Amino acid sequence: MKRSLPTRRYASAQLVQIAIIAFISLGSIGIVGVGFVFRQAFNSNNQVRTIQDPSRYQEIRHKLWLNQNQVRHFPNHIPPNSSEVRLAYSRGLLQGQKNNFFQLRLKLPEQQVKELHNQYKAIAKHRYIGGNTNDHANLPNGVPTTFFYTSNSQEDSFPNSYEILVLGANDRSASNFKWNHGDSYGVAIDLSASQIVYWAEEW
């Protein structure tokens, strides 16, 4: 009996060690798991989500886009005689600052597009042929505009068939770094394709 006592003590000590190791392992797995869940939640909250469903146009136009001055040139609703409707809307953060855009592309009857072109050209503050916001902002006295979010391809620049008419552009930078923050809005019109793109940007 006296000889079996150390063996029992040794076996008990081993069981305690195994239990401690198992407990530590489970705790580590739990911490890693919780960290993964939080990281995934954090990443998903910071991803820029783009809404492309045209049925949500009125909700975005009248409720979700907060500065109604920037979208007052947008139609109140999608015209019933339009076709090839494309929408892109996003409110998000990019490197700690706003990265908001709203764009609606429509194909309309030729005469209607011509009338809209004349209307907006008469009040445009800046005018560009093709390109994207980077191209336009880097021109002498240029201003930021938009990317072609509603393109049928991955191309982010407007082809040269489009005339980009800037109706408003506001530099809201607090530093000497021009256009670090601001907004711009307007239309891009392709007369040859009878298409108009309404756009607004905040950054």
Secondary structure, 3 states (H helix, E strand, C coil): CCCHHHHHHHHHHHHHHHHHHHHHHHHHHHHHHHHHHHHHHHHHHHCCCCECCHHHHHHHHHHHCCCHHHHCCCCCCCCCCCEEEEEEEECCEECCEECEEEEEEEECCHHHHHHHHHHHHHHCCEEEEEECHHHHHCCCCCCCCCCCCCCCCCCCCEEEEEEEEEEEEEECCCCCCCCCCEEEEEEEEECCCCEEEEEEEEC
